[in-house]
Amino acid sequence: MTSPRTAIVTGGGRGIGAAVARGLTARGVAVTVFARTRAELDRVVAERTAALAVQGDVRREEDVGRLVAEHERALGPVDVLVNDAGILVRGLAEELSAAAFREVLDVNLTGAFLCARAVIPGMKSRGRGRIVNVTSISGTLGTAEASPYNASKWGLVGLTKCLAEELRPHGVVCVGVSPGSVDTEMLRRTPFAPEMTPDDVAKVVVFAALDAPFAVTGANLEVHG
Ligand SMILES: NC(=O)c1ccc[n+]([C@@H]2O[C@H](COP(=O)([O-])OP(=O)(O)OC[C@H]3O[C@@H](n4cnc5c(N)ncnc54)[C@H](OP(=O)(O)O)[C@@H]3O)[C@@H](O)[C@H]2O)c1
């Protein structure tokens, strides 16, 4: 495909998403970062690792619509979407509220669906594009005290594979990148030790977004040993 010129990175304010924005920008891609915390978005733009910041919540359809509209107005058509935004709520299943369970699914799974849905028509009409979903090793196994998180990530792996089949005839790639334990704010709220840096994961996301052959579509690329 022609080299992608622009990308949206949800969750681009810190952690893995900020590293992905930095990696894509270093390759000449004009990046919009999207998250809720204004100060973190502003810092990413001030460091020149993204071209544009849009503040919003992946759970809100109107925010996602505004994200794509502002990106297109400032930078042009969306060539790459990286669905990185995610949250973790820990606790034994019997102790979790339904609201907490739903919140994790809303952000990690429905949020990715809403963002993908917003860019798919443009990608299909241009006959090219890439959607990279940051899944997790937790989307391929079970972990105690993480049922909503793991369920959301198993769902995200499934969404990735379904979108890949829907978009294959239209020249659009959809691929998952599945990290192990990454040294970020999210991991610090777990008992797990870091196994890798955000930049390690970002290298694989950038590969999936820019370099991987079309044949990778539907895969869930593991970034853990
Ligand atoms: N760290 C790990 O070990 C690990 C391993 C496997 C997979 N992952 C996945 O990697 C992704 C990034 O995680 P991370 O470790 O970098 O965590 P992080 O440092 O907590 O970053 C999460 C990012 O998502 C954004 N976000 C959260 N809720 C959002 C919402 N409702 N709308 C828009 N943005 C939202 C956050 O910004 P705001 O809070 O400002 O909105 C932040 O920018 C997540 O999908 C996570 O599940 C992480």
The ligand as an SDF file (V2000), in Angstrom:
LIG
                    3D

 48 52  0  0  0  0  0  0  0  0999 V2000
    0.7790   -2.2860   30.7070 N   0  0  0  0  0  0  0  0  0  0  0  0
    0.6290   -3.5520   30.3820 C   0  0  0  0  0  0  0  0  0  0  0  0
    1.2780   -4.4330   30.9720 O   0  0  0  0  0  0  0  0  0  0  0  0
   -0.2860   -3.9590   29.2560 C   0  0  0  0  0  0  0  0  0  0  0  0
   -0.2130   -5.2780   28.8080 C   0  0  0  0  0  0  0  0  0  0  0  0
   -1.0370   -5.6860   27.7730 C   0  0  0  0  0  0  0  0  0  0  0  0
   -1.8990   -4.7830   27.1880 C   0  0  0  0  0  0  0  0  0  0  0  0
   -1.9490   -3.4970   27.6360 N   0  0  0  0  0  0  0  0  0  0  0  0
   -2.8790   -2.6050   26.9840 C   0  0  0  0  0  0  0  0  0  0  0  0
   -2.1850   -1.5110   26.4360 O   0  0  0  0  0  0  0  0  0  0  0  0
   -3.0390   -0.3910   26.3540 C   0  0  0  0  0  0  0  0  0  0  0  0
   -2.3540    0.8130   26.9750 C   0  0  0  0  0  0  0  0  0  0  0  0
   -2.1260    0.5290   28.3380 O   0  0  0  0  0  0  0  0  0  0  0  0
   -0.9530    1.1910   29.1920 P   0  0  0  0  0  0  0  0  0  0  0  0
   -0.3190    0.1100   29.9410 O   0  0  0  0  0  0  0  0  0  0  0  0
   -0.1540    2.0950   28.3560 O   0  0  0  0  0  0  0  0  0  0  0  0
   -1.8660    1.9930   30.2600 O   0  0  0  0  0  0  0  0  0  0  0  0
   -1.9040    3.5090   30.7250 P   0  0  0  0  0  0  0  0  0  0  0  0
   -0.5440    4.0400   30.9190 O   0  0  0  0  0  0  0  0  0  0  0  0
   -2.8690    3.5280   31.8350 O   0  0  0  0  0  0  0  0  0  0  0  0
   -2.5280    4.2730   29.4490 O   0  0  0  0  0  0  0  0  0  0  0  0
   -3.8720    4.0770   29.0700 C   0  0  0  0  0  0  0  0  0  0  0  0
   -4.2610    5.1490   28.0790 C   0  0  0  0  0  0  0  0  0  0  0  0
   -5.6450    4.9540   27.7140 O   0  0  0  0  0  0  0  0  0  0  0  0
   -6.3490    6.1770   27.9260 C   0  0  0  0  0  0  0  0  0  0  0  0
   -7.7570    5.9180   28.2400 N   0  0  0  0  0  0  0  0  0  0  0  0
   -8.2580    5.2000   29.2740 C   0  0  0  0  0  0  0  0  0  0  0  0
   -9.5960    5.2430   29.2740 N   0  0  0  0  0  0  0  0  0  0  0  0
   -9.9560    6.0020   28.2040 C   0  0  0  0  0  0  0  0  0  0  0  0
  -11.1910    6.4060   27.6770 C   0  0  0  0  0  0  0  0  0  0  0  0
  -12.3570    6.0460   28.2430 N   0  0  0  0  0  0  0  0  0  0  0  0
  -11.2070    7.1920   26.5750 N   0  0  0  0  0  0  0  0  0  0  0  0
  -10.0360    7.5820   25.9910 C   0  0  0  0  0  0  0  0  0  0  0  0
   -8.8230    7.2150   26.4510 N   0  0  0  0  0  0  0  0  0  0  0  0
   -8.7840    6.4360   27.5380 C   0  0  0  0  0  0  0  0  0  0  0  0
   -5.5940    6.8310   29.0870 C   0  0  0  0  0  0  0  0  0  0  0  0
   -5.8260    8.2160   29.1550 O   0  0  0  0  0  0  0  0  0  0  0  0
   -6.9380    8.9010   30.1060 P   0  0  0  0  0  0  0  0  0  0  0  0
   -6.9910    8.1260   31.3800 O   0  0  0  0  0  0  0  0  0  0  0  0
   -6.4420   10.2860   30.2080 O   0  0  0  0  0  0  0  0  0  0  0  0
   -8.2170    8.8190   29.3210 O   0  0  0  0  0  0  0  0  0  0  0  0
   -4.1570    6.5410   28.6790 C   0  0  0  0  0  0  0  0  0  0  0  0
   -3.7370    7.4770   27.7000 O   0  0  0  0  0  0  0  0  0  0  0  0
   -4.3430   -0.7790   27.0660 C   0  0  0  0  0  0  0  0  0  0  0  0
   -5.3140   -1.1770   26.1170 O   0  0  0  0  0  0  0  0  0  0  0  0
   -3.9040   -1.9700   27.8880 C   0  0  0  0  0  0  0  0  0  0  0  0
   -4.9900   -2.8300   28.1770 O   0  0  0  0  0  0  0  0  0  0  0  0
   -1.1550   -3.0570   28.6520 C   0  0  0  0  0  0  0  0  0  0  0  0
  1  2  1  0
  2  3  2  0
  2  4  1  0
  4  5  1  0
  4 48  2  0
  5  6  2  0
  6  7  1  0
  7  8  2  0
  8  9  1  0
  8 48  1  0
  9 10  1  0
  9 46  1  0
 10 11  1  0
 11 12  1  0
 11 44  1  0
 12 13  1  0
 13 14  1  0
 14 15  2  0
 14 16  1  0
 14 17  1  0
 17 18  1  0
 18 19  2  0
 18 20  1  0
 18 21  1  0
 21 22  1  0
 22 23  1  0
 23 24  1  0
 23 42  1  0
 24 25  1  0
 25 26  1  0
 25 36  1  0
 26 27  1  0
 26 35  1  0
 27 28  2  0
 28 29  1  0
 29 30  1  0
 29 35  2  0
 30 31  1  0
 30 32  2  0
 32 33  1  0
 33 34  2  0
 34 35  1  0
 36 37  1  0
 36 42  1  0
 37 38  1  0
 38 39  2  0
 38 40  1  0
 38 41  1  0
 42 43  1  0
 44 45  1  0
 44 46  1  0
 46 47  1  0
M  CHG  2   8   1  16  -1
M  END
$$$$
